[in-house]
Amino acid sequence: MTNQKEPRAPLDMDADEFREAGHQLVDKIADFLAGLNERDIHKPNAANVAREALGTVSLPNTGSSTEDVIGEVSDLLLEQSLFNGHPRFWGYVNGSASPLGALGDLLASSINANVCTWTVAPVASEIERQAVGWIGDLLNFPNDPKCDSGGLLVSGGTMANITGLLAAKRARFGAEIREQGNVFKGAEKSKFYATVETHAWLEKALDMMGFGESAINRVATDDNLRMDIDALQKSIQCDLEQGFLPLAVIASAGTVSTGAIDPLEEIAEICKQHNIWFHIDGAYGAVSACVPSTSDELAGIGLADSVAMDAHKWLFVPFEAGCVLLRNRLHLTDTFAHETTYYPTTGGPNALPIAYRDQGVQTSRGFRALKVWMCLKRAGKDGYAQMIGNNIRQAKRLYEKVQQHPELEAVSQGLSITTFRYHPAEIHDEELLNKLNREILSTLQAKAWAYPSHATVNGKYLIRVCITNFRTTDQDIDELPDRVLSIARNIS
């Protein structure tokens, strides 16, 4: 009696089917990327188009062919998405994802490593270890096998920042804080120092950590929206006199609105004086430490206790990929490690490194390190310095171009962010100016030629151009002021 071959599982594919489907999809993506410059950045009513195309029917009992599945969803995505890789996408802080990173995601998904321990993901874990170290090199953060520094990859800047503050809490209060919570040693009186320019992840973090937003002490800023050192010192002293516990200072290495960099070295000195954890939110700007023109401003990164950054911003890696670095990585283990009976361990002379599940929030962890490693390996430090430096130069170029138009007001320029607004001499009403600039930006976005976002600084509604895009050209930059003026004149 011969053995009958069992029927193939519905999601299985033989080599020929996978090869054919993969080639067709890669061809589609290659054509899409080749024509990206000529496309509109987005389509109007894309969500409604997608809803109508997908329908509202229940999950079908019978599956579809591979060809139909890939064809339906790829056509929809490649036609109706907002394309943040477009050379004139300048909204938010959104890096243009490298094609190599997309291939890294394909390879990583094929291996499907669960990077929770070295035992179950030996190669993937080592790739993450090296990728994290290389990020430290870019930031001029300690990366020496003989020192205690280290970190791990996480979903993005919010989780990287939260991880850093959780480590700060454990380092300050010790092991008992995990058992007793914020009632231990008066932890509920903790204070966190940040400016109003700090990203809103902070409110989310303190909510999750049980402190609440009242634990934030908002430090004043100078004329350039940088943390005011004298104000920080006074805030700390005042809190100490009132019985509060200064736990962490959160500095920004590139604020979201204007790209401002807080005075990192001076903040580090104050934190040292008062034994306060020094955390840097460098999700956007920290990697620009590799650029000679900004390296002096960011020299203090290496003095921080913890640093958060986003690889899916200025490292041009596809979502999701953030990173948290600590001067002493053992604080991560102290914060997150728990004894279990169901994960393999290896002791003795062949002991494995500390599992990543014991260094962060996640237990099951995707192989996000591969796309990061591949991009870092391909570009190298010099390649990133060139791409990031070029974006900074383009933002300065835009600022200068705006200044050449009397009807436009150039407001700020920091890192790769320039803010400006339409402000003809005859209009003095700030409320009217804000209304006009909202309409200008809305119209500009709707036309889909370019996609800036907005910032509100000192009550002024501004058009904000954030260039974290290796496809942007000088010609793209040079055309923007004239297009803004054309729209403004039609509106006003």
JOZIFEN-V302774 format. One line per field, one symbol per residue. ss: DSSP state (H for helix, E for strand, C for the rest). phi: phi as a letter, one per 40 degrees, with the letter a starting at -180 (. if undefined). A space follows every 50 residues. Layout:
ss: ???
phi: ???
This chain:
ss: CCCCCCCCCCCCCCHHHHHHHHHHHHHHHHHHHHCHHHCCCCCCCHHHHH HHHHCCCCCCCCCCCHHHHHHHHHHHHHHHCCCCCCCCEECCCCCCCCHH HHHHHHHHHHHCCCCCCCCCCHHHHHHHHHHHHHHHHHHCCCCCCCCCCE EEEECCHHHHHHHHHHHHHHHHHCCHHHHHHHHHHHHHHEEEEECCCCCC HHHHHHHHCCCCHHHEEECCECCCCCECHHHHHHHHHHHHHCCCEEEEEE EEECCCCCCCECCHHHHHHHHHHHCCEEEEECCCCHHHHHCHHHHCCCHH HHHCCEEEEEHHHHCCCCCCCEEEEECCCHHHHHHHCCCCCCCCCCCHHH CCCCCHHHCCCCCCCCCCHHHHHHHHHHHHHHHHHHHHHHHHHHHHHHHH HHHCCCCEEEEEEECCEEEEEECCCCCCCHHHHHHHHHHHHHHHHHHCCC EEEEEEECCEEEEEEECCCCCCCHHHHHHHHHHHHHHHHHHC
phi: .ccccccccdccacccccccccccccccccccccbdcccccabcfccccc ccccgbccdccbcbcdccccccccccccbbcccccccbcbcfbbccccdc cccccccccccfcccbbcccacccccccdccccccdcccfcdabdcccci iacbcaccccccccccccccccbgcccccbgcccfgccccbbbaccccdc dccccccccgcgccccbcccbcccgcdcccccccccccccccgcbccabb bbbhcccbgcbccccccdcccccbfbcbbbcbdccdcccccdcbcccbcc dccccabbabccbccfccdbababbbcbcccccdcbcbcbbbbcbbbgcb dcccccccbaccccbcccccccdccccccgccccdcccccccccccccdc ccccbdcbbcbaaafbbbbaacacdcbbcccccccccccccccccccgcb bcbbbbbfgccbcbbbbbacccbccdccccdccccccccccc
